[in-house]
Amino acid sequence: MNPNSEQKRIAFGYNREYGKIVCYKTQALCVKLIFMFYLEGRSISNIKEVLESMGLPSPLNRPKWGKQVIANILSNPHYTGIDGYPQIITPEDFEEVQKIKASKTYK
């Protein structure tokens, strides 16, 4: 994917400015929290509850978060800085999250 293309949607945590994809700071912090909470061992349901209790708006700017939205964020490799996206999380943290998710899926 070319980040400078005219695609309509970009990942939560990013914004387009002058044809480039840049971090949208408040959303990027939310992405970091989601990864941090998951790496701490919290469930997606618990992360959903915490984000809502903190009053952080979802990607659709709503007060309620969907579990699938959080799962999608945890599965999106763009957050590691690939394809011209700025890095929000480390590749190591992303890989660790994928391992945790896979271990829960196959139990």
C-alpha positions, 0 to 999 in steps of 0.5 A: 500500500502506498501511504501517499495514495488517495485512499480514503481510510487510514488506520486509527491513530493516523491522519493525512496532512499534505498528502502524507500520513502522520500520527494523530497524537491523541489517537496514537496514545490510545493505540499505545494504551491498547497494546500496553494493556494487552501485553499486561494480560488484560482481555479485549473486554477489559480493555474496552471497559477501561477505554470507555471508563477513561472517556476515550472516543472510539475510531468512530468518535463514539463513547462505546468501543467494539471488541472487534475494533480493538482486535483489529487495532491489535492485528494491524501491522501499520502501527510498527511503521511499515508502508510509510506509516509512522511507528506507534509501537515497536515491532517486538511489541506487535509480534508479542501481541500476535503470539499472545493472540495466537495462544488464546485462539488455539486453546 
